[in-house]
Amino acid sequence: MKLSRLLFIFHPMIIKKLTKHDAEDYSQIRLEALYNNPDSFGTMYHEEAIQTIDQFRDRIPVDNNNFILGCFEDKELIGIVAFHQESRIKVRHKAYIRSMYVQQEYRGKGIGKLLLNELIERAKGINEIEILLLDVVTTNLSAKQLYLSFGFQIYGIEEMAYKFNNQYFDMQSMYLQIK
């Protein structure tokens, strides 16, 4: 049996909704995501690195229709994904998946799958939600493969969506109908 498999047995992964008490852990993993994968997010590391813990705390939603899920191994936050439901009446049937990130050393171990599955199950429990939407940089092949494996479909491409170090990145928009 592989060592990583043994670690999983002895250190179970727990997925939970982040609370205001998780602000320090959230700020660390969010900044790590922006630093390690600058081409995958619309925000730059230096834009958020100047924010205070209180500002990160204020970004953690407290209602059921907007939340950030975290995957913890023991007490360490190793992955996140955010969920945002539209508030306007005509578009309340849609929700967005944003800011998904799994720490480098945990990639390929099913953490993203656990986070995405939990988010989809929670979304199904919200009466109005019918469609989940997300955007992914076209060069992020592992993320695209994960989303496709859950049945997400591509409905559009925004060319030159991000510009970083004089290089452009295209963005694919994807959707999953859950009801």
Rosetta constraint file for C-alpha pairs under 8 A:
AtomPair CA 1 CA 5 HARMONIC 6.64 0.50
AtomPair CA 1 CA 6 HARMONIC 7.10 0.50
AtomPair CA 2 CA 6 HARMONIC 6.51 0.50
AtomPair CA 3 CA 7 HARMONIC 6.22 0.50
AtomPair CA 4 CA 8 HARMONIC 6.28 0.50
AtomPair CA 5 CA 9 HARMONIC 6.41 0.50
AtomPair CA 6 CA 10 HARMONIC 6.36 0.50
AtomPair CA 7 CA 11 HARMONIC 5.66 0.50
AtomPair CA 8 CA 12 HARMONIC 5.58 0.50
AtomPair CA 8 CA 13 HARMONIC 7.38 0.50
AtomPair CA 11 CA 73 HARMONIC 6.14 0.50
AtomPair CA 11 CA 74 HARMONIC 6.21 0.50
AtomPair CA 12 CA 73 HARMONIC 6.26 0.50
AtomPair CA 12 CA 74 HARMONIC 7.18 0.50
AtomPair CA 13 CA 71 HARMONIC 6.43 0.50
AtomPair CA 13 CA 72 HARMONIC 5.60 0.50
AtomPair CA 13 CA 73 HARMONIC 4.90 0.50
AtomPair CA 13 CA 74 HARMONIC 7.28 0.50
AtomPair CA 14 CA 71 HARMONIC 5.58 0.50
AtomPair CA 14 CA 72 HARMONIC 5.13 0.50
AtomPair CA 14 CA 73 HARMONIC 6.53 0.50
AtomPair CA 14 CA 74 HARMONIC 7.90 0.50
AtomPair CA 15 CA 69 HARMONIC 6.63 0.50
AtomPair CA 15 CA 70 HARMONIC 5.55 0.50
AtomPair CA 15 CA 71 HARMONIC 4.44 0.50
AtomPair CA 15 CA 72 HARMONIC 6.29 0.50
AtomPair CA 15 CA 114 HARMONIC 7.74 0.50
AtomPair CA 15 CA 115 HARMONIC 6.91 0.50
AtomPair CA 15 CA 118 HARMONIC 7.61 0.50
AtomPair CA 16 CA 69 HARMONIC 5.54 0.50
AtomPair CA 16 CA 70 HARMONIC 5.52 0.50
AtomPair CA 16 CA 71 HARMONIC 6.66 0.50
AtomPair CA 16 CA 72 HARMONIC 7.98 0.50
AtomPair CA 17 CA 67 HARMONIC 6.55 0.50
AtomPair CA 17 CA 68 HARMONIC 5.75 0.50
AtomPair CA 17 CA 69 HARMONIC 4.43 0.50
AtomPair CA 17 CA 70 HARMONIC 6.14 0.50
AtomPair CA 18 CA 22 HARMONIC 5.93 0.50
AtomPair CA 18 CA 60 HARMONIC 7.06 0.50
AtomPair CA 18 CA 67 HARMONIC 7.26 0.50
AtomPair CA 18 CA 68 HARMONIC 5.63 0.50
AtomPair CA 18 CA 69 HARMONIC 5.74 0.50
AtomPair CA 18 CA 70 HARMONIC 6.11 0.50
AtomPair CA 19 CA 23 HARMONIC 7.43 0.50
AtomPair CA 19 CA 60 HARMONIC 6.57 0.50
AtomPair CA 19 CA 61 HARMONIC 7.68 0.50
AtomPair CA 19 CA 62 HARMONIC 6.95 0.50
AtomPair CA 20 CA 57 HARMONIC 5.31 0.50
AtomPair CA 20 CA 58 HARMONIC 7.53 0.50
AtomPair CA 20 CA 60 HARMONIC 6.17 0.50
AtomPair CA 20 CA 62 HARMONIC 7.91 0.50
AtomPair CA 21 CA 57 HARMONIC 7.74 0.50
AtomPair CA 22 CA 26 HARMONIC 5.95 0.50
AtomPair CA 22 CA 57 HARMONIC 7.71 0.50
AtomPair CA 23 CA 27 HARMONIC 5.97 0.50
AtomPair CA 23 CA 53 HARMONIC 6.37 0.50
AtomPair CA 23 CA 54 HARMONIC 7.69 0.50
AtomPair CA 23 CA 56 HARMONIC 5.88 0.50
AtomPair CA 23 CA 57 HARMONIC 4.77 0.50
AtomPair CA 23 CA 60 HARMONIC 7.46 0.50
AtomPair CA 24 CA 28 HARMONIC 6.28 0.50
AtomPair CA 24 CA 53 HARMONIC 6.29 0.50
AtomPair CA 24 CA 56 HARMONIC 7.83 0.50
AtomPair CA 24 CA 57 HARMONIC 7.94 0.50
AtomPair CA 25 CA 29 HARMONIC 6.33 0.50
AtomPair CA 25 CA 76 HARMONIC 7.85 0.50
AtomPair CA 25 CA 77 HARMONIC 6.35 0.50
AtomPair CA 26 CA 30 HARMONIC 5.92 0.50
AtomPair CA 26 CA 56 HARMONIC 7.44 0.50
AtomPair CA 26 CA 77 HARMONIC 7.62 0.50
AtomPair CA 27 CA 31 HARMONIC 6.02 0.50
AtomPair CA 27 CA 53 HARMONIC 7.02 0.50
AtomPair CA 27 CA 56 HARMONIC 6.05 0.50
AtomPair CA 28 CA 32 HARMONIC 6.09 0.50
AtomPair CA 29 CA 33 HARMONIC 6.07 0.50
AtomPair CA 29 CA 77 HARMONIC 7.30 0.50
AtomPair CA 29 CA 78 HARMONIC 7.38 0.50
AtomPair CA 29 CA 79 HARMONIC 7.57 0.50
AtomPair CA 29 CA 80 HARMONIC 7.93 0.50
AtomPair CA 29 CA 103 HARMONIC 7.87 0.50
AtomPair CA 30 CA 34 HARMONIC 6.37 0.50
AtomPair CA 31 CA 35 HARMONIC 6.03 0.50
AtomPair CA 31 CA 45 HARMONIC 6.12 0.50
AtomPair CA 31 CA 48 HARMONIC 7.05 0.50
AtomPair CA 31 CA 49 HARMONIC 6.60 0.50
AtomPair CA 32 CA 36 HARMONIC 5.90 0.50
AtomPair CA 33 CA 37 HARMONIC 5.74 0.50
AtomPair CA 33 CA 38 HARMONIC 7.59 0.50
AtomPair CA 33 CA 101 HARMONIC 6.26 0.50
AtomPair CA 33 CA 103 HARMONIC 7.70 0.50
AtomPair CA 34 CA 38 HARMONIC 5.13 0.50
AtomPair CA 34 CA 40 HARMONIC 7.93 0.50
AtomPair CA 34 CA 41 HARMONIC 6.68 0.50
AtomPair CA 34 CA 43 HARMONIC 7.20 0.50
AtomPair CA 34 CA 44 HARMONIC 6.15 0.50
AtomPair CA 34 CA 45 HARMONIC 4.93 0.50
AtomPair CA 35 CA 44 HARMONIC 7.77 0.50
AtomPair CA 35 CA 45 HARMONIC 5.43 0.50
AtomPair CA 37 CA 41 HARMONIC 7.31 0.50
AtomPair CA 38 CA 43 HARMONIC 7.92 0.50
AtomPair CA 38 CA 44 HARMONIC 6.46 0.50
AtomPair CA 38 CA 45 HARMONIC 7.32 0.50
AtomPair CA 38 CA 164 HARMONIC 7.83 0.50
AtomPair CA 39 CA 137 HARMONIC 7.67 0.50
AtomPair CA 39 CA 162 HARMONIC 7.45 0.50
AtomPair CA 39 CA 164 HARMONIC 6.67 0.50
AtomPair CA 39 CA 169 HARMONIC 7.31 0.50
AtomPair CA 40 CA 136 HARMONIC 7.33 0.50
AtomPair CA 40 CA 137 HARMONIC 5.91 0.50
AtomPair CA 40 CA 140 HARMONIC 7.40 0.50
AtomPair CA 41 CA 99 HARMONIC 7.23 0.50
AtomPair CA 42 CA 162 HARMONIC 6.93 0.50
AtomPair CA 43 CA 47 HARMONIC 6.76 0.50
AtomPair CA 43 CA 48 HARMONIC 7.59 0.50
AtomPair CA 44 CA 48 HARMONIC 6.97 0.50
AtomPair CA 45 CA 49 HARMONIC 5.89 0.50
AtomPair CA 46 CA 50 HARMONIC 6.69 0.50
AtomPair CA 47 CA 51 HARMONIC 7.85 0.50
AtomPair CA 51 CA 55 HARMONIC 5.96 0.50
AtomPair CA 51 CA 56 HARMONIC 7.03 0.50
AtomPair CA 52 CA 56 HARMONIC 6.53 0.50
AtomPair CA 53 CA 57 HARMONIC 6.02 0.50
AtomPair CA 54 CA 58 HARMONIC 6.14 0.50
AtomPair CA 55 CA 59 HARMONIC 6.56 0.50
AtomPair CA 56 CA 60 HARMONIC 6.89 0.50
AtomPair CA 60 CA 67 HARMONIC 6.92 0.50
AtomPair CA 60 CA 68 HARMONIC 6.79 0.50
AtomPair CA 61 CA 66 HARMONIC 5.74 0.50
AtomPair CA 61 CA 67 HARMONIC 5.21 0.50
AtomPair CA 61 CA 68 HARMONIC 7.20 0.50
AtomPair CA 62 CA 66 HARMONIC 7.22 0.50
AtomPair CA 62 CA 67 HARMONIC 6.77 0.50
AtomPair CA 63 CA 67 HARMONIC 6.86 0.50
AtomPair CA 65 CA 83 HARMONIC 7.59 0.50
AtomPair CA 65 CA 84 HARMONIC 6.54 0.50
AtomPair CA 65 CA 85 HARMONIC 5.65 0.50
AtomPair CA 65 CA 126 HARMONIC 7.37 0.50
AtomPair CA 66 CA 82 HARMONIC 7.72 0.50
AtomPair CA 66 CA 83 HARMONIC 5.41 0.50
AtomPair CA 66 CA 84 HARMONIC 4.56 0.50
AtomPair CA 66 CA 85 HARMONIC 6.00 0.50
AtomPair CA 67 CA 82 HARMONIC 5.89 0.50
AtomPair CA 67 CA 83 HARMONIC 5.29 0.50
AtomPair CA 67 CA 84 HARMONIC 6.76 0.50
AtomPair CA 68 CA 80 HARMONIC 6.77 0.50
AtomPair CA 68 CA 81 HARMONIC 5.66 0.50
AtomPair CA 68 CA 82 HARMONIC 4.20 0.50
AtomPair CA 68 CA 83 HARMONIC 6.09 0.50
AtomPair CA 69 CA 80 HARMONIC 5.55 0.50
AtomPair CA 69 CA 81 HARMONIC 5.39 0.50
AtomPair CA 69 CA 82 HARMONIC 6.26 0.50
AtomPair CA 69 CA 115 HARMONIC 7.00 0.50
AtomPair CA 69 CA 119 HARMONIC 7.38 0.50
AtomPair CA 70 CA 77 HARMONIC 6.39 0.50
AtomPair CA 70 CA 78 HARMONIC 7.40 0.50
AtomPair CA 70 CA 79 HARMONIC 5.63 0.50
AtomPair CA 70 CA 80 HARMONIC 4.51 0.50
AtomPair CA 70 CA 81 HARMONIC 6.78 0.50
AtomPair CA 70 CA 115 HARMONIC 7.43 0.50
AtomPair CA 71 CA 77 HARMONIC 5.82 0.50
AtomPair CA 71 CA 78 HARMONIC 5.73 0.50
AtomPair CA 71 CA 79 HARMONIC 4.98 0.50
AtomPair CA 71 CA 80 HARMONIC 6.31 0.50
AtomPair CA 71 CA 111 HARMONIC 7.35 0.50
AtomPair CA 71 CA 115 HARMONIC 6.83 0.50
AtomPair CA 72 CA 76 HARMONIC 5.23 0.50
AtomPair CA 72 CA 77 HARMONIC 4.49 0.50
AtomPair CA 72 CA 78 HARMONIC 5.71 0.50
AtomPair CA 72 CA 79 HARMONIC 7.24 0.50
AtomPair CA 73 CA 77 HARMONIC 6.68 0.50
AtomPair CA 73 CA 78 HARMONIC 6.85 0.50
AtomPair CA 78 CA 102 HARMONIC 5.96 0.50
AtomPair CA 78 CA 103 HARMONIC 5.52 0.50
AtomPair CA 78 CA 106 HARMONIC 7.37 0.50
AtomPair CA 79 CA 100 HARMONIC 7.55 0.50
AtomPair CA 79 CA 101 HARMONIC 5.48 0.50
AtomPair CA 79 CA 102 HARMONIC 4.13 0.50
AtomPair CA 79 CA 103 HARMONIC 6.15 0.50
AtomPair CA 79 CA 111 HARMONIC 7.11 0.50
AtomPair CA 79 CA 112 HARMONIC 7.44 0.50
AtomPair CA 79 CA 115 HARMONIC 7.74 0.50
AtomPair CA 80 CA 99 HARMONIC 7.30 0.50
AtomPair CA 80 CA 100 HARMONIC 5.56 0.50
AtomPair CA 80 CA 101 HARMONIC 5.41 0.50
AtomPair CA 80 CA 102 HARMONIC 6.56 0.50
AtomPair CA 80 CA 115 HARMONIC 7.25 0.50
AtomPair CA 81 CA 97 HARMONIC 7.05 0.50
AtomPair CA 81 CA 98 HARMONIC 6.20 0.50
AtomPair CA 81 CA 99 HARMONIC 5.54 0.50
AtomPair CA 81 CA 100 HARMONIC 4.19 0.50
AtomPair CA 81 CA 101 HARMONIC 6.57 0.50
AtomPair CA 81 CA 115 HARMONIC 6.79 0.50
AtomPair CA 81 CA 116 HARMONIC 7.57 0.50
AtomPair CA 81 CA 119 HARMONIC 8.00 0.50
AtomPair CA 82 CA 97 HARMONIC 5.73 0.50
AtomPair CA 82 CA 98 HARMONIC 4.96 0.50
AtomPair CA 82 CA 99 HARMONIC 5.82 0.50
AtomPair CA 82 CA 100 HARMONIC 6.72 0.50
AtomPair CA 83 CA 95 HARMONIC 6.89 0.50
AtomPair CA 83 CA 96 HARMONIC 5.68 0.50
AtomPair CA 83 CA 97 HARMONIC 4.90 0.50
AtomPair CA 83 CA 98 HARMONIC 6.32 0.50
AtomPair CA 83 CA 119 HARMONIC 7.40 0.50
AtomPair CA 84 CA 95 HARMONIC 5.39 0.50
AtomPair CA 84 CA 96 HARMONIC 5.08 0.50
AtomPair CA 84 CA 97 HARMONIC 6.68 0.50
AtomPair CA 84 CA 98 HARMONIC 7.83 0.50
AtomPair CA 85 CA 92 HARMONIC 6.51 0.50
AtomPair CA 85 CA 93 HARMONIC 7.89 0.50
AtomPair CA 85 CA 94 HARMONIC 6.17 0.50
AtomPair CA 85 CA 95 HARMONIC 4.05 0.50
AtomPair CA 85 CA 96 HARMONIC 6.28 0.50
AtomPair CA 85 CA 129 HARMONIC 7.75 0.50
AtomPair CA 86 CA 91 HARMONIC 5.94 0.50
AtomPair CA 86 CA 92 HARMONIC 4.88 0.50
AtomPair CA 86 CA 93 HARMONIC 7.47 0.50
AtomPair CA 86 CA 94 HARMONIC 6.06 0.50
AtomPair CA 86 CA 95 HARMONIC 5.86 0.50
AtomPair CA 86 CA 96 HARMONIC 7.93 0.50
AtomPair CA 87 CA 91 HARMONIC 7.16 0.50
AtomPair CA 87 CA 92 HARMONIC 5.58 0.50
AtomPair CA 88 CA 92 HARMONIC 5.86 0.50
AtomPair CA 92 CA 128 HARMONIC 6.32 0.50
AtomPair CA 92 CA 129 HARMONIC 6.82 0.50
AtomPair CA 93 CA 128 HARMONIC 4.99 0.50
AtomPair CA 93 CA 129 HARMONIC 4.36 0.50
AtomPair CA 93 CA 130 HARMONIC 5.16 0.50
AtomPair CA 93 CA 131 HARMONIC 6.39 0.50
AtomPair CA 94 CA 128 HARMONIC 7.97 0.50
AtomPair CA 94 CA 129 HARMONIC 5.62 0.50
AtomPair CA 94 CA 130 HARMONIC 6.16 0.50
AtomPair CA 94 CA 131 HARMONIC 4.94 0.50
AtomPair CA 94 CA 132 HARMONIC 5.96 0.50
AtomPair CA 94 CA 133 HARMONIC 7.21 0.50
AtomPair CA 95 CA 129 HARMONIC 6.65 0.50
AtomPair CA 95 CA 131 HARMONIC 6.45 0.50
AtomPair CA 95 CA 132 HARMONIC 5.06 0.50
AtomPair CA 95 CA 133 HARMONIC 6.16 0.50
AtomPair CA 96 CA 132 HARMONIC 5.70 0.50
AtomPair CA 96 CA 133 HARMONIC 4.78 0.50
AtomPair CA 96 CA 134 HARMONIC 5.71 0.50
AtomPair CA 97 CA 132 HARMONIC 6.92 0.50
AtomPair CA 97 CA 133 HARMONIC 6.11 0.50
AtomPair CA 97 CA 134 HARMONIC 5.15 0.50
AtomPair CA 98 CA 134 HARMONIC 6.54 0.50
AtomPair CA 98 CA 135 HARMONIC 7.74 0.50
AtomPair CA 100 CA 112 HARMONIC 7.95 0.50
AtomPair CA 101 CA 112 HARMONIC 7.72 0.50
AtomPair CA 102 CA 106 HARMONIC 6.55 0.50
AtomPair CA 102 CA 107 HARMONIC 6.24 0.50
AtomPair CA 102 CA 111 HARMONIC 6.99 0.50
AtomPair CA 102 CA 112 HARMONIC 6.58 0.50
AtomPair CA 103 CA 107 HARMONIC 6.55 0.50
AtomPair CA 106 CA 111 HARMONIC 7.03 0.50
AtomPair CA 107 CA 111 HARMONIC 6.95 0.50
AtomPair CA 107 CA 112 HARMONIC 7.70 0.50
AtomPair CA 110 CA 114 HARMONIC 6.22 0.50
AtomPair CA 111 CA 115 HARMONIC 6.24 0.50
AtomPair CA 112 CA 116 HARMONIC 6.01 0.50
AtomPair CA 112 CA 146 HARMONIC 7.71 0.50
AtomPair CA 113 CA 117 HARMONIC 5.91 0.50
AtomPair CA 113 CA 146 HARMONIC 7.08 0.50
AtomPair CA 114 CA 118 HARMONIC 6.17 0.50
AtomPair CA 115 CA 119 HARMONIC 6.19 0.50
AtomPair CA 116 CA 120 HARMONIC 6.15 0.50
AtomPair CA 117 CA 121 HARMONIC 6.19 0.50
AtomPair CA 118 CA 122 HARMONIC 6.18 0.50
AtomPair CA 119 CA 123 HARMONIC 6.09 0.50
AtomPair CA 120 CA 124 HARMONIC 6.19 0.50
AtomPair CA 121 CA 125 HARMONIC 6.59 0.50
AtomPair CA 122 CA 126 HARMONIC 6.91 0.50
AtomPair CA 123 CA 129 HARMONIC 6.43 0.50
AtomPair CA 124 CA 129 HARMONIC 6.79 0.50
AtomPair CA 124 CA 130 HARMONIC 7.82 0.50
AtomPair CA 124 CA 178 HARMONIC 6.62 0.50
AtomPair CA 124 CA 179 HARMONIC 7.61 0.50
AtomPair CA 129 CA 178 HARMONIC 7.69 0.50
AtomPair CA 129 CA 179 HARMONIC 7.56 0.50
AtomPair CA 130 CA 177 HARMONIC 5.80 0.50
AtomPair CA 130 CA 178 HARMONIC 5.28 0.50
AtomPair CA 130 CA 179 HARMONIC 4.80 0.50
AtomPair CA 131 CA 175 HARMONIC 6.63 0.50
AtomPair CA 131 CA 176 HARMONIC 5.62 0.50
AtomPair CA 131 CA 177 HARMONIC 4.46 0.50
AtomPair CA 131 CA 178 HARMONIC 5.82 0.50
AtomPair CA 131 CA 179 HARMONIC 7.30 0.50
AtomPair CA 132 CA 175 HARMONIC 5.48 0.50
AtomPair CA 132 CA 176 HARMONIC 5.12 0.50
AtomPair CA 132 CA 177 HARMONIC 6.43 0.50
AtomPair CA 132 CA 178 HARMONIC 7.33 0.50
AtomPair CA 133 CA 173 HARMONIC 7.28 0.50
AtomPair CA 133 CA 174 HARMONIC 5.74 0.50
AtomPair CA 133 CA 175 HARMONIC 4.49 0.50
AtomPair CA 133 CA 176 HARMONIC 6.63 0.50
AtomPair CA 134 CA 173 HARMONIC 5.88 0.50
AtomPair CA 134 CA 174 HARMONIC 5.38 0.50
AtomPair CA 134 CA 175 HARMONIC 6.48 0.50
AtomPair CA 135 CA 171 HARMONIC 6.26 0.50
AtomPair CA 135 CA 172 HARMONIC 5.54 0.50
AtomPair CA 135 CA 173 HARMONIC 4.49 0.50
AtomPair CA 135 CA 174 HARMONIC 6.13 0.50
AtomPair CA 136 CA 140 HARMONIC 6.97 0.50
AtomPair CA 136 CA 143 HARMONIC 7.34 0.50
AtomPair CA 136 CA 144 HARMONIC 6.81 0.50
AtomPair CA 136 CA 171 HARMONIC 5.47 0.50
AtomPair CA 136 CA 172 HARMONIC 5.35 0.50
AtomPair CA 136 CA 173 HARMONIC 6.63 0.50
AtomPair CA 136 CA 174 HARMONIC 7.88 0.50
AtomPair CA 137 CA 169 HARMONIC 6.53 0.50
AtomPair CA 137 CA 170 HARMONIC 5.81 0.50
AtomPair CA 137 CA 171 HARMONIC 4.40 0.50
AtomPair CA 137 CA 172 HARMONIC 6.21 0.50
AtomPair CA 138 CA 144 HARMONIC 7.55 0.50
AtomPair CA 138 CA 169 HARMONIC 7.26 0.50
AtomPair CA 138 CA 170 HARMONIC 5.70 0.50
AtomPair CA 138 CA 171 HARMONIC 5.49 0.50
AtomPair CA 138 CA 172 HARMONIC 6.00 0.50
AtomPair CA 139 CA 169 HARMONIC 7.67 0.50
AtomPair CA 139 CA 170 HARMONIC 7.92 0.50
AtomPair CA 140 CA 144 HARMONIC 6.32 0.50
AtomPair CA 141 CA 145 HARMONIC 6.06 0.50
AtomPair CA 142 CA 146 HARMONIC 6.22 0.50
AtomPair CA 143 CA 147 HARMONIC 6.29 0.50
AtomPair CA 144 CA 148 HARMONIC 6.11 0.50
AtomPair CA 145 CA 149 HARMONIC 6.06 0.50
AtomPair CA 146 CA 150 HARMONIC 6.69 0.50
AtomPair CA 147 CA 151 HARMONIC 6.71 0.50
AtomPair CA 147 CA 152 HARMONIC 5.48 0.50
AtomPair CA 148 CA 152 HARMONIC 4.91 0.50
AtomPair CA 148 CA 153 HARMONIC 6.57 0.50
AtomPair CA 151 CA 176 HARMONIC 6.44 0.50
AtomPair CA 152 CA 174 HARMONIC 5.91 0.50
AtomPair CA 152 CA 175 HARMONIC 5.18 0.50
AtomPair CA 152 CA 176 HARMONIC 4.62 0.50
AtomPair CA 153 CA 174 HARMONIC 5.18 0.50
AtomPair CA 153 CA 175 HARMONIC 5.40 0.50
AtomPair CA 153 CA 176 HARMONIC 6.48 0.50
AtomPair CA 154 CA 172 HARMONIC 6.57 0.50
AtomPair CA 154 CA 173 HARMONIC 5.76 0.50
AtomPair CA 154 CA 174 HARMONIC 4.32 0.50
AtomPair CA 154 CA 175 HARMONIC 6.62 0.50
AtomPair CA 155 CA 172 HARMONIC 7.63 0.50
AtomPair CA 155 CA 173 HARMONIC 5.80 0.50
AtomPair CA 155 CA 174 HARMONIC 5.66 0.50
AtomPair CA 155 CA 175 HARMONIC 7.09 0.50
AtomPair CA 156 CA 172 HARMONIC 5.83 0.50
AtomPair CA 156 CA 173 HARMONIC 5.16 0.50
AtomPair CA 156 CA 174 HARMONIC 7.26 0.50
AtomPair CA 157 CA 170 HARMONIC 6.90 0.50
AtomPair CA 157 CA 171 HARMONIC 5.58 0.50
AtomPair CA 157 CA 172 HARMONIC 4.45 0.50
AtomPair CA 157 CA 173 HARMONIC 6.04 0.50
AtomPair CA 158 CA 170 HARMONIC 5.71 0.50
AtomPair CA 158 CA 171 HARMONIC 5.08 0.50
AtomPair CA 158 CA 172 HARMONIC 6.36 0.50
AtomPair CA 158 CA 173 HARMONIC 7.73 0.50
AtomPair CA 159 CA 169 HARMONIC 7.07 0.50
AtomPair CA 159 CA 170 HARMONIC 4.44 0.50
AtomPair CA 159 CA 171 HARMONIC 6.41 0.50
AtomPair CA 160 CA 168 HARMONIC 5.00 0.50
AtomPair CA 160 CA 169 HARMONIC 5.23 0.50
AtomPair CA 160 CA 170 HARMONIC 4.95 0.50
AtomPair CA 160 CA 171 HARMONIC 7.59 0.50
AtomPair CA 161 CA 168 HARMONIC 7.04 0.50
AtomPair CA 161 CA 169 HARMONIC 5.83 0.50
AtomPair CA 161 CA 170 HARMONIC 5.23 0.50
AtomPair CA 161 CA 171 HARMONIC 5.85 0.50
AtomPair CA 162 CA 168 HARMONIC 5.63 0.50
AtomPair CA 162 CA 169 HARMONIC 5.08 0.50
AtomPair CA 162 CA 170 HARMONIC 6.86 0.50
AtomPair CA 162 CA 171 HARMONIC 7.93 0.50
AtomPair CA 163 CA 167 HARMONIC 5.50 0.50
AtomPair CA 163 CA 168 HARMONIC 4.48 0.50
AtomPair CA 163 CA 169 HARMONIC 6.30 0.50
AtomPair CA 164 CA 168 HARMONIC 6.47 0.50
AtomPair CA 164 CA 169 HARMONIC 7.91 0.50
